[in-house]
Every structure is written in C-alpha cells, then in structure tokens.
Amino acid sequence: MKLWATLCLIVCAGAAVAQDMRVAVTTSFHNSGLSDVLLPAIAEQTGINVQLLVVGTGQALRLGEAGDVDALLVHSKAAEEAFVAAGFARYRREIMYNDFVLIGPANDPAGIHGSPTAAAAFLRISQAKAPFVSRGDESGTHKKELGLWGAADLETEAFGSWYRPVGAGMGAALNTASGMGAYVLADRASWLNFGNKADLDLLFAGDPALFNQYAYLPVNPQRHPHVQHDAAQRLETWLVSASAQKLIDGYAIEGERLFTFNAR
C-alpha cells in the first residue's frame, strides 16, 4: 500500500504539472517542419502540451478575437498591431524571421530572375500574363503578396484567368503551382521543406521588402478570462530563451537555415 501510494503521488504530481494550451499558428510555420522540433522541447522543458491550430494569419487572428486560442504565432505586422490596438492582446513579441521568395517554372517565362526589385518581378509576371497562384486566404503570405502587387501599381481585381487564388494554405498553393507550372510567393522555410518541387525553382529573393517577421501574441485575459494566460506566459518565456534560440537557429534543411531568432 505504501509503495502504491508513493507511486500515485508521483504520477498525480507529474500530471498536475502538465498543462494544455491552444496556439494558432500559420500554415507556413507548420509546413516548415520547425514545430516538430520545438513542440517536444517545449513539453519536456515547460510541461506545456501545445495544441496547434494551423490556419492563415487572418483566421488565426479571428480565433484570437473569439478567445478560441490562448496565443498566436503569426506573421503580418500591420494586422497584429491592429489586433493589439483592439485590445485582443496586450502586445506582440517578435520571435524569429525568414524571408519570402518568388517561386516559378525553371524556364522563367516572365523573366523575373535578375529583376531589380520584388515589385519589378511582379510587374513582369503581370505583363507576361504568366500563371500565378495566390494563397487568396487572408494569410500573412497573401497580405504580403497583395502589398507587392500594390507596390507595382497593380490591382488583382483587374487580372485575368492567369491569376489563380486557391483560398488555401502554403502547401496547397505550392502543390497547385507545381501542377500548373505557375509562379507563387512562398516563405523560404515552406519552400525548402516542400517535397513536390517538380519543375519549380526559386527565381527571386533578397529584396528587403520580402522580410518575413514572426511574432507571438498572448490573448488578453481581460478580454477572455478563460484563456490559459499562465501557460501562454510560460511559453513566451521559453520562446525567447537560449534553448529556443539554439533550436530555431539550428534548424536547417540541406545545410540552409530556415529561420533566424531575433527575440528581444
């Protein structure tokens, strides 16, 4: 009986430490494969079992507004700042970054390779009326894409059938582009981890306009008292720690780093 009571005490104490929380994350973050590295370490080092809801940034913010998640990890600064201004989070904390890249057929029918800027590359695609796959889902990637068309003084509403919104995540958009031989804007991490490249190639990168910052936003407990605010704070502490930095900076595919830690 004493042994059973001791074992029960140990097991019950361990179970009490473990805590579940729900985090809305972007499809680009999930498709990168980094979550498969981070989640086990988070569980081991914090006792938090993170349940991911994988959606576009727009949908992630709506989940946060409704109090359906405890925190968000997203990548659309203007939308995040509006979320904070509306009181759904008290702040946003930058965690890591990578960049967006333009993917397209290796023979590059629109001639975007060597373009001076991302906006110039987008202009060349429109002038060639080359097939282009858009996420079309209000994600951070979609918002970035729309901004780049705008920088080229173009509006997608005026485009013809060559412009193909899919209303889906990064993996689905890349698969569609692969099947069509189309151009597509992707984050570098998703592209490097994408297995169905077919005839696609990375054709343009390096413009500062393609910078892609990821930020963490704990949902405001004053707005939604039921959220797991303590767990969200503990997760944030881990995400800005040396342990997180080592895993984020060390995550690479074929020798190429996918993210750079820049938490402050």
Backbone bond lengths (Angstrom), bond angles and torsions (degrees), N, CA, C in turn:
res aa  C-N    CA-C-N  psi(-1)  N-CA   C-N-CA  omega(-1)  CA-C   N-CA-C  phi
1 M - - - 1.459 - - 1.517 111.12 -
2 K 1.357 116.78 -41.87 1.458 119.45 -179.15 1.526 110.63 -63.46
3 L 1.388 115.79 -41.01 1.457 119.08 179.48 1.521 110.40 -63.71
4 W 1.353 116.46 -45.03 1.476 120.51 179.84 1.523 110.41 -60.67
5 A 1.335 116.55 -41.95 1.469 120.07 -179.33 1.518 110.36 -65.00
6 T 1.333 116.51 -38.56 1.468 119.75 179.44 1.522 111.03 -65.63
7 L 1.354 116.33 -45.11 1.447 120.92 179.03 1.525 111.09 -62.56
8 C 1.321 116.34 -41.46 1.463 120.88 179.53 1.525 110.30 -62.19
9 L 1.331 115.76 -40.87 1.451 120.37 -178.93 1.525 110.55 -63.66
10 I 1.342 116.54 -41.49 1.454 121.18 179.54 1.524 110.78 -65.86
11 V 1.344 116.67 -48.37 1.456 121.27 -178.66 1.521 110.83 -62.93
12 C 1.332 116.35 -46.39 1.463 119.96 -178.44 1.522 111.11 -63.79
13 A 1.329 116.35 -39.45 1.461 119.34 178.85 1.516 110.80 -64.72
14 G 1.347 116.69 -41.87 1.456 120.67 178.91 1.511 111.36 -63.80
15 A 1.356 116.79 -41.04 1.456 120.46 -179.69 1.514 110.83 -65.82
16 A 1.333 116.08 -33.99 1.459 119.23 -178.01 1.515 111.37 -68.10
17 V 1.354 116.75 -30.11 1.455 120.61 -178.49 1.524 110.51 -71.58
18 A 1.325 117.15 -38.84 1.463 121.12 -178.83 1.514 110.32 -62.47
19 Q 1.322 116.55 140.94 1.456 121.20 -177.76 1.522 109.03 -143.39
20 D 1.328 115.97 134.40 1.459 120.99 177.76 1.523 109.57 -92.42
21 M 1.337 115.79 144.75 1.455 119.94 171.20 1.523 109.05 -148.48
22 R 1.319 114.73 154.94 1.465 120.96 -176.39 1.533 109.16 -109.55
23 V 1.330 114.82 128.04 1.463 120.62 179.70 1.526 108.58 -125.44
24 A 1.329 116.37 125.96 1.463 121.00 173.92 1.520 108.17 -83.60
25 V 1.325 116.82 124.44 1.464 121.55 -179.91 1.519 109.24 -127.65
26 T 1.312 115.30 157.94 1.455 120.37 -178.92 1.522 110.96 -75.16
27 T 1.333 115.38 154.43 1.467 119.23 176.65 1.517 110.69 -64.17
28 S 1.339 117.43 -31.49 1.465 119.74 179.93 1.522 111.25 -65.72
29 F 1.329 116.88 -40.88 1.465 119.92 176.75 1.527 110.40 -63.41
30 H 1.321 116.71 -45.69 1.461 120.38 -178.31 1.529 111.32 -66.14
31 N 1.350 116.81 -42.60 1.461 120.36 -178.65 1.521 112.61 -65.19
32 S 1.325 116.56 -21.72 1.464 119.84 -179.58 1.524 112.19 -67.09
33 G 1.343 116.87 -24.23 1.449 121.00 -176.18 1.518 113.83 90.35
34 L 1.344 117.11 -5.26 1.463 119.71 -177.65 1.523 111.73 -65.48
35 S 1.324 117.32 -32.36 1.472 119.25 -179.53 1.524 111.23 -61.64
36 D 1.330 117.54 -31.41 1.467 120.86 178.61 1.526 111.83 -66.63
37 V 1.319 115.94 -22.83 1.464 121.40 177.76 1.521 110.93 -88.10
38 L 1.331 116.44 -42.40 1.461 120.46 -173.40 1.523 113.56 -76.25
39 L 1.328 118.00 -41.74 1.466 119.97 -171.52 1.527 113.67 -60.87
40 P 1.337 119.65 -44.45 1.473 118.06 177.56 1.526 112.27 -61.87
41 A 1.333 117.24 -37.77 1.464 120.30 179.45 1.522 110.77 -67.62
42 I 1.327 116.78 -38.95 1.466 120.76 177.58 1.526 110.18 -62.11
43 A 1.324 116.73 -45.86 1.461 120.54 -179.60 1.524 111.11 -62.45
44 E 1.323 116.27 -42.17 1.459 120.57 -177.06 1.531 111.72 -69.73
45 Q 1.335 116.63 -41.29 1.460 120.09 -171.54 1.532 113.72 -91.77
46 T 1.324 118.07 -19.97 1.474 120.38 -177.86 1.521 113.68 -120.46
47 G 1.336 117.84 -17.69 1.456 120.41 -174.34 1.514 113.45 78.31
48 I 1.346 117.45 10.48 1.469 121.48 -179.67 1.524 109.30 -97.46
49 N 1.322 115.36 125.94 1.462 120.94 173.17 1.527 107.43 -94.52
50 V 1.327 116.29 104.39 1.456 121.24 -176.35 1.525 109.53 -85.72
51 Q 1.327 115.22 121.84 1.460 121.76 175.84 1.526 107.55 -101.07
52 L 1.330 116.55 117.88 1.457 120.97 -176.37 1.518 111.80 -89.40
53 L 1.321 116.21 135.23 1.455 122.67 166.97 1.519 105.86 -108.31
54 V 1.325 116.68 109.03 1.460 122.13 -170.79 1.518 109.55 -94.44
55 V 1.323 116.67 108.77 1.461 123.17 -175.53 1.530 108.46 -146.18
56 G 1.327 116.12 174.40 1.454 119.61 171.63 1.520 110.17 -72.83
57 T 1.333 116.61 163.55 1.455 120.46 -177.67 1.529 112.06 -58.44
58 G 1.316 117.96 -40.69 1.461 119.91 179.55 1.516 112.00 -59.05
59 Q 1.323 117.14 -46.01 1.454 121.08 178.64 1.523 111.09 -68.46
60 A 1.332 117.10 -36.46 1.465 120.37 177.56 1.523 110.90 -60.42
61 L 1.310 116.90 -42.86 1.459 120.32 178.83 1.520 111.42 -65.44
62 R 1.311 116.56 -37.51 1.477 119.01 177.17 1.524 111.17 -65.54
63 L 1.336 117.29 -37.42 1.465 120.43 176.12 1.527 110.35 -63.50
64 G 1.321 116.35 -39.10 1.456 120.07 177.01 1.515 112.26 -66.32
65 E 1.318 117.10 -40.84 1.464 121.15 178.22 1.524 111.23 -60.90
66 A 1.326 116.25 -36.12 1.462 121.05 -179.02 1.524 112.75 -82.79
67 G 1.329 117.50 -7.47 1.455 120.57 -176.83 1.511 113.31 73.59
68 D 1.330 116.43 24.00 1.466 120.47 -179.14 1.527 112.95 -86.49
69 V 1.332 117.03 -6.77 1.462 121.97 175.18 1.522 108.12 -135.54
70 D 1.304 115.49 163.86 1.463 120.80 -179.45 1.527 112.75 -93.02
71 A 1.338 116.45 -23.29 1.463 120.83 -179.17 1.523 108.33 -161.87
72 L 1.333 115.45 168.39 1.455 121.82 -179.58 1.522 109.60 -133.11
73 L 1.330 116.30 148.75 1.454 122.99 169.56 1.526 106.07 -128.92
74 V 1.342 115.90 104.11 1.466 120.87 -168.86 1.531 110.08 -137.58
75 H 1.352 115.83 179.97 1.468 118.50 -173.53 1.528 112.37 -148.02
76 S 1.315 115.65 62.94 1.460 120.92 173.73 1.527 106.78 -148.60
77 K 1.336 116.85 92.61 1.454 121.68 -167.60 1.526 113.31 -57.46
78 A 1.317 117.84 -45.80 1.463 119.87 -177.39 1.526 110.89 -62.13
79 A 1.327 116.82 -42.53 1.466 120.57 178.93 1.520 111.06 -67.51
80 E 1.322 116.95 -36.83 1.474 120.76 177.78 1.525 110.75 -65.38
81 E 1.327 117.10 -42.46 1.464 120.36 179.80 1.523 111.09 -65.28
82 A 1.336 116.94 -35.08 1.467 120.09 175.63 1.526 110.56 -66.47
83 F 1.329 116.90 -37.43 1.469 123.02 177.47 1.531 110.02 -61.49
84 V 1.330 116.44 -43.69 1.461 121.25 177.80 1.525 110.42 -67.07
85 A 1.332 117.16 -44.93 1.467 121.24 -178.69 1.526 111.68 -60.51
86 A 1.339 116.17 -31.36 1.460 120.58 179.36 1.524 112.50 -80.72
87 G 1.327 117.45 -3.59 1.455 121.35 176.16 1.507 115.81 88.55
88 F 1.346 118.05 8.94 1.460 119.64 -179.07 1.531 111.70 -80.63
89 A 1.313 117.01 -19.62 1.467 123.36 170.91 1.522 106.60 -141.35
90 R 1.313 116.21 153.08 1.465 119.38 179.88 1.517 111.49 -81.78
91 Y 1.338 117.11 -23.41 1.455 122.02 -177.14 1.514 109.00 -167.08
92 R 1.312 115.69 169.47 1.466 122.86 169.97 1.526 106.74 -120.59
93 R 1.321 116.19 141.22 1.467 119.59 -179.76 1.515 109.33 -123.50
94 E 1.316 116.15 121.23 1.453 120.56 -178.57 1.526 110.11 -72.26
95 I 1.341 115.23 137.78 1.463 121.32 -174.39 1.527 111.99 -116.60
96 M 1.330 116.87 -47.74 1.467 120.45 -173.09 1.521 108.27 -162.28
97 Y 1.324 115.63 168.70 1.457 119.46 177.81 1.520 110.41 -145.66
98 N 1.323 114.77 160.30 1.460 121.85 163.30 1.528 106.21 -142.63
99 D 1.313 119.02 -146.02 1.460 118.89 178.67 1.514 110.09 -143.99
100 F 1.327 114.04 160.36 1.456 120.87 172.52 1.525 108.74 -86.24
101 V 1.333 115.36 151.90 1.463 121.52 178.55 1.525 108.54 -137.18
102 L 1.316 115.50 152.69 1.461 120.65 175.67 1.515 108.86 -98.46
103 I 1.326 114.30 121.99 1.458 123.19 -179.45 1.525 108.45 -106.21
104 G 1.323 117.23 145.91 1.455 119.75 177.51 1.510 111.65 -167.40
105 P 1.336 117.26 179.64 1.464 120.96 179.01 1.530 110.70 -58.48
106 A 1.305 115.96 141.49 1.462 120.17 -176.32 1.521 112.55 -58.63
107 N 1.347 117.88 -29.96 1.475 119.95 179.41 1.528 112.51 -80.11
108 D 1.343 117.53 -5.73 1.468 124.39 170.45 1.538 112.90 49.24
109 P 1.336 118.09 65.79 1.471 120.24 -175.95 1.529 114.21 -60.83
110 A 1.330 117.54 -26.27 1.463 119.68 179.18 1.525 112.29 -89.08
111 G 1.314 117.74 -7.00 1.455 121.34 177.27 1.513 114.09 65.98
112 I 1.340 117.12 42.30 1.470 118.85 -176.83 1.520 112.60 -83.44
113 H 1.320 117.96 -18.58 1.466 120.00 179.64 1.525 108.92 -63.46
114 G 1.322 115.65 128.35 1.456 119.00 -178.11 1.510 114.04 88.89
115 S 1.335 117.99 3.75 1.465 120.43 176.19 1.527 109.51 -60.36
116 P 1.337 118.09 146.32 1.466 119.63 -179.05 1.521 114.04 -70.04
117 T 1.333 117.48 -29.33 1.461 122.35 -179.29 1.521 109.81 -144.09
118 A 1.337 115.70 165.76 1.462 119.91 175.79 1.522 110.32 -63.72
119 A 1.333 117.12 -40.60 1.466 120.26 179.46 1.527 110.49 -60.45
120 A 1.333 117.10 -39.97 1.464 120.52 178.28 1.527 110.84 -64.95
121 A 1.326 116.82 -37.36 1.469 120.30 177.69 1.529 110.37 -64.10
122 F 1.326 116.90 -42.58 1.462 120.41 178.23 1.532 110.86 -64.40
123 L 1.322 116.64 -39.14 1.463 120.03 177.99 1.519 110.91 -61.46
124 R 1.324 117.52 -41.94 1.463 120.99 179.63 1.524 111.23 -64.14
125 I 1.334 117.44 -37.39 1.471 120.12 177.39 1.519 110.09 -62.80
126 S 1.335 116.87 -44.20 1.473 120.46 -178.91 1.526 110.94 -66.77
127 Q 1.330 117.06 -39.45 1.466 119.65 179.99 1.523 111.28 -65.74
128 A 1.321 116.56 -35.33 1.463 120.66 178.73 1.522 112.36 -81.79
129 K 1.357 116.05 -10.90 1.472 121.45 -173.41 1.535 110.61 49.67
130 A 1.315 114.29 40.79 1.459 120.62 178.75 1.525 109.40 -77.70
131 P 1.313 118.50 143.15 1.473 120.07 -178.92 1.527 111.62 -54.58
132 F 1.322 116.06 132.21 1.459 122.53 179.44 1.514 108.74 -133.92
133 V 1.322 117.14 127.86 1.464 122.71 178.10 1.516 108.73 -98.50
134 S 1.329 115.91 124.42 1.458 122.19 176.62 1.520 110.03 -106.37
135 R 1.339 116.31 143.02 1.469 118.98 173.77 1.541 109.80 -57.25
136 G 1.315 117.22 -45.39 1.460 120.88 177.11 1.514 114.33 60.37
137 D 1.351 117.45 30.97 1.465 119.76 -172.07 1.532 113.75 -130.05
138 E 1.334 117.32 17.14 1.462 122.77 179.66 1.529 112.28 62.74
139 S 1.305 116.61 21.63 1.466 121.04 176.84 1.523 109.88 -76.87
140 G 1.335 116.26 172.25 1.444 119.59 174.99 1.517 112.11 -60.98
141 T 1.329 116.60 -38.13 1.462 120.90 177.56 1.520 110.77 -65.40
142 H 1.322 116.90 -42.71 1.470 120.67 178.45 1.526 110.63 -63.35
143 K 1.333 117.32 -43.06 1.465 120.64 179.04 1.531 110.70 -62.66
144 K 1.333 116.82 -40.48 1.460 120.19 176.64 1.519 111.03 -62.65
145 E 1.331 116.45 -44.12 1.461 120.37 178.97 1.530 111.28 -58.88
146 L 1.330 117.04 -46.13 1.466 120.53 -179.87 1.526 110.69 -62.03
147 G 1.340 115.81 -37.69 1.457 119.22 177.35 1.521 112.48 -63.97
148 L 1.323 117.04 -34.99 1.465 120.99 -179.91 1.526 111.53 -73.26
149 W 1.334 116.78 -37.51 1.469 118.43 172.22 1.520 109.91 -61.57
150 G 1.351 115.76 -41.89 1.458 119.65 179.00 1.519 111.95 -62.21
151 A 1.345 117.05 -39.13 1.463 120.70 178.47 1.524 111.80 -63.83
152 A 1.351 116.32 -23.23 1.462 121.53 176.56 1.528 111.30 -92.79
153 D 1.357 116.78 10.29 1.475 123.07 -179.07 1.520 112.05 59.80
154 L 1.331 115.43 41.29 1.460 121.27 179.91 1.522 109.62 -125.63
155 E 1.329 116.65 148.22 1.459 122.67 177.31 1.520 108.74 -120.79
156 T 1.315 116.68 128.38 1.464 120.28 -175.13 1.523 112.83 -64.98
157 E 1.336 117.18 -23.50 1.471 120.18 179.87 1.530 111.44 -61.77
158 A 1.329 116.43 -23.38 1.468 120.12 -177.88 1.525 112.70 -91.44
159 F 1.326 117.33 -1.95 1.458 120.10 -175.92 1.530 111.14 -76.79
160 G 1.326 115.12 156.40 1.451 120.92 178.01 1.514 112.24 -92.17
161 S 1.321 115.99 -157.37 1.465 121.93 -174.15 1.525 112.94 -70.45
162 W 1.330 117.16 -10.90 1.468 119.26 178.02 1.526 111.76 -69.51
163 Y 1.328 116.57 -18.44 1.467 121.57 -179.09 1.521 108.16 -96.49
164 R 1.351 118.07 118.60 1.457 122.78 -169.74 1.541 112.57 -121.23
165 P 1.325 119.41 89.23 1.473 119.71 172.84 1.523 109.72 -69.95
166 V 1.341 116.45 136.21 1.459 119.63 -178.46 1.523 113.08 -109.04
167 G 1.334 117.96 -14.47 1.464 120.12 179.80 1.510 113.37 59.32
168 A 1.321 116.33 41.60 1.471 120.46 -174.66 1.519 109.74 -147.36
169 G 1.345 115.16 178.85 1.447 122.12 -176.01 1.515 113.74 -75.28
170 M 1.343 114.87 -179.91 1.457 120.78 -174.52 1.518 111.91 -64.54
171 G 1.323 117.70 -41.17 1.458 119.91 179.58 1.516 111.97 -62.08
172 A 1.337 116.87 -44.07 1.461 121.09 179.59 1.523 110.95 -65.22
173 A 1.328 116.68 -39.45 1.464 119.95 178.99 1.526 111.11 -64.55
174 L 1.327 116.74 -42.73 1.461 119.99 177.89 1.525 111.34 -65.16
175 N 1.326 117.13 -40.16 1.467 119.79 177.55 1.524 111.35 -63.08
176 T 1.332 116.84 -40.27 1.460 120.50 178.32 1.520 110.61 -64.57
177 A 1.336 116.22 -44.42 1.465 119.65 178.35 1.515 111.00 -62.12
178 S 1.323 116.76 -38.76 1.459 121.02 178.45 1.521 110.86 -62.19
179 G 1.342 116.08 -43.15 1.454 120.22 -179.44 1.515 113.77 -69.96
180 M 1.339 116.83 -31.06 1.467 121.40 -176.76 1.520 113.25 -94.53
181 G 1.326 117.83 -14.00 1.457 119.71 -170.71 1.510 110.46 66.82
182 A 1.339 116.44 46.61 1.462 121.93 -172.98 1.520 111.10 -112.77
183 Y 1.332 115.24 164.38 1.458 121.94 171.41 1.517 109.14 -80.81
184 V 1.346 116.04 154.45 1.456 120.84 178.20 1.527 108.07 -160.04
185 L 1.328 116.33 144.50 1.460 121.04 172.57 1.521 108.09 -90.74
186 A 1.316 116.46 130.63 1.468 121.44 -179.78 1.519 109.36 -138.11
187 D 1.309 116.17 159.01 1.456 118.64 168.27 1.526 107.82 -80.66
188 R 1.325 115.35 147.99 1.460 119.94 -173.82 1.538 112.13 -58.83
189 A 1.342 116.71 -38.59 1.460 119.67 -177.07 1.527 111.55 -62.57
190 S 1.338 116.57 -45.63 1.468 119.28 179.21 1.521 110.86 -63.36
191 W 1.331 116.37 -39.48 1.460 119.81 179.77 1.529 111.40 -63.26
192 L 1.319 116.68 -45.95 1.460 119.50 -178.48 1.523 112.14 -64.77
193 N 1.328 116.76 -31.05 1.463 120.90 -178.33 1.524 112.46 -92.22
194 F 1.335 117.81 3.96 1.459 122.70 -176.15 1.524 109.66 -84.21
195 G 1.312 116.82 129.07 1.458 120.40 -173.79 1.510 115.78 -94.94
196 N 1.344 118.98 -11.10 1.460 122.05 -173.54 1.529 110.65 -110.59
197 K 1.336 116.50 52.75 1.459 120.19 -172.47 1.525 113.49 -69.17
198 A 1.326 118.00 -28.00 1.466 122.51 179.73 1.529 109.46 49.42
199 D 1.347 117.78 -123.16 1.471 121.49 -177.25 1.528 111.49 -95.46
200 L 1.337 118.27 10.13 1.460 120.59 -178.28 1.528 110.98 -79.07
201 D 1.343 114.14 153.60 1.458 119.79 178.15 1.533 108.59 -146.24
202 L 1.317 116.03 157.82 1.462 120.60 173.84 1.530 107.15 -79.30
203 L 1.345 116.14 116.87 1.457 120.53 -171.61 1.523 114.41 -108.63
204 F 1.337 116.75 -24.19 1.466 118.54 -179.67 1.522 109.66 -149.11
205 A 1.342 115.33 135.92 1.462 122.27 177.38 1.519 107.83 -160.65
206 G 1.329 116.18 171.21 1.451 120.33 170.51 1.505 116.65 101.24
207 D 1.335 118.46 -14.41 1.466 120.29 176.78 1.528 108.43 -69.94
208 P 1.340 119.13 132.35 1.475 120.33 176.68 1.522 113.40 -54.65
209 A 1.340 117.06 -23.87 1.467 120.75 178.72 1.525 112.01 -65.69
210 L 1.337 117.09 -14.47 1.463 121.60 -177.86 1.530 112.87 -95.10
211 F 1.325 116.54 7.29 1.469 121.31 177.22 1.532 109.51 -58.18
212 N 1.330 116.74 139.93 1.471 121.63 -172.97 1.526 110.14 -134.15
213 Q 1.336 116.06 96.69 1.463 122.49 -177.30 1.526 111.13 -92.87
214 Y 1.339 116.24 134.14 1.463 122.15 173.98 1.524 109.10 -104.30
215 A 1.338 116.27 137.70 1.459 120.82 -178.77 1.527 110.34 -132.87
216 Y 1.319 114.14 152.63 1.472 122.64 -179.72 1.524 108.02 -106.88
217 L 1.338 116.15 131.91 1.465 121.78 -179.98 1.523 109.51 -130.27
218 P 1.326 119.51 107.75 1.466 120.72 173.04 1.532 108.67 -74.11
219 V 1.310 116.75 135.73 1.463 120.45 178.97 1.529 109.44 -67.85
220 N 1.322 115.90 138.32 1.467 122.61 -176.08 1.531 111.06 -67.10
221 P 1.328 119.26 116.97 1.471 120.42 -179.40 1.532 112.97 -69.30
222 Q 1.317 117.70 -17.91 1.465 119.18 175.03 1.519 110.78 -71.97
223 R 1.329 115.84 -26.86 1.472 120.70 177.23 1.527 110.41 -84.20
224 H 1.331 115.46 -37.26 1.469 121.01 -178.55 1.531 108.36 -136.14
225 P 1.329 118.32 89.11 1.470 121.89 -174.78 1.522 114.73 -60.47
226 H 1.330 117.52 -19.41 1.462 119.46 -176.39 1.530 112.87 -80.67
227 V 1.324 119.61 -10.37 1.463 119.28 -175.13 1.525 111.24 -67.76
228 Q 1.330 114.80 155.10 1.465 121.53 -179.39 1.541 108.25 -81.80
229 H 1.326 115.68 73.31 1.464 119.64 -172.78 1.531 111.61 -68.30
230 D 1.323 116.92 -37.75 1.465 119.78 179.23 1.526 110.31 -61.95
231 A 1.318 116.84 -44.62 1.467 120.71 178.73 1.524 110.24 -64.95
232 A 1.339 117.40 -39.41 1.463 120.88 179.14 1.525 110.86 -62.22
233 Q 1.336 116.97 -38.80 1.458 120.91 178.49 1.525 111.07 -69.22
234 R 1.323 117.16 -40.24 1.467 120.46 178.05 1.531 110.97 -65.56
235 L 1.333 116.05 -38.68 1.458 119.15 177.89 1.527 110.28 -65.54
236 E 1.321 117.12 -41.35 1.461 120.05 177.76 1.526 110.96 -59.91
237 T 1.327 116.67 -44.46 1.464 120.24 178.60 1.520 110.89 -57.84
238 W 1.334 116.47 -40.04 1.466 119.59 178.45 1.530 110.93 -69.09
239 L 1.335 117.96 -41.26 1.465 121.60 -175.93 1.531 112.89 -63.33
240 V 1.333 117.05 -23.23 1.464 119.67 179.48 1.535 111.22 -103.47
241 S 1.306 117.19 11.47 1.463 122.02 -176.35 1.527 111.87 -86.85
242 A 1.328 114.60 168.89 1.462 120.57 175.97 1.530 111.54 -63.68
243 S 1.328 116.55 -32.75 1.470 120.09 178.45 1.520 110.84 -63.03
244 A 1.336 116.03 -44.59 1.463 119.93 178.48 1.516 111.15 -65.52
245 Q 1.320 116.38 -42.56 1.464 119.99 -179.92 1.530 111.17 -58.55
246 K 1.314 116.78 -43.10 1.463 120.20 -179.45 1.525 111.42 -61.49
247 L 1.331 116.61 -43.00 1.460 120.25 -178.94 1.530 111.97 -71.57
248 I 1.340 116.83 -41.39 1.462 120.50 -178.67 1.522 110.88 -67.24
249 D 1.337 116.33 -50.09 1.463 119.39 -179.46 1.525 112.23 -68.98
250 G 1.326 116.64 -25.27 1.454 120.04 -178.04 1.514 114.61 -87.24
251 Y 1.343 117.52 -6.53 1.462 120.26 -177.29 1.530 109.73 -80.44
252 A 1.311 116.14 117.46 1.462 120.88 -175.55 1.527 110.04 -142.23
253 I 1.314 115.42 154.56 1.459 122.66 173.36 1.521 107.31 -126.00
254 E 1.325 116.06 125.46 1.466 122.77 -177.55 1.528 110.76 51.68
255 G 1.332 115.11 40.03 1.448 120.65 176.00 1.512 115.52 80.46
256 E 1.329 118.37 0.88 1.463 121.41 -178.73 1.526 110.02 -106.43
257 R 1.328 115.88 123.86 1.460 121.39 178.94 1.523 109.68 -67.42
258 L 1.349 116.02 138.41 1.460 120.07 -177.60 1.516 112.90 -96.31
259 F 1.335 118.15 -29.38 1.458 121.78 -178.64 1.526 109.17 -139.05
260 T 1.325 115.58 155.46 1.455 122.15 174.55 1.534 108.65 -123.09
261 F 1.307 116.45 124.13 1.464 123.41 179.36 1.529 109.20 -70.11
262 N 1.328 118.17 130.54 1.469 120.79 176.40 1.529 112.32 -142.96
263 A 1.335 116.21 28.96 1.460 120.58 -179.64 1.527 110.27 -65.73
264 R 1.341 114.31 144.14 1.457 120.68 177.67 1.513 109.50 -127.84
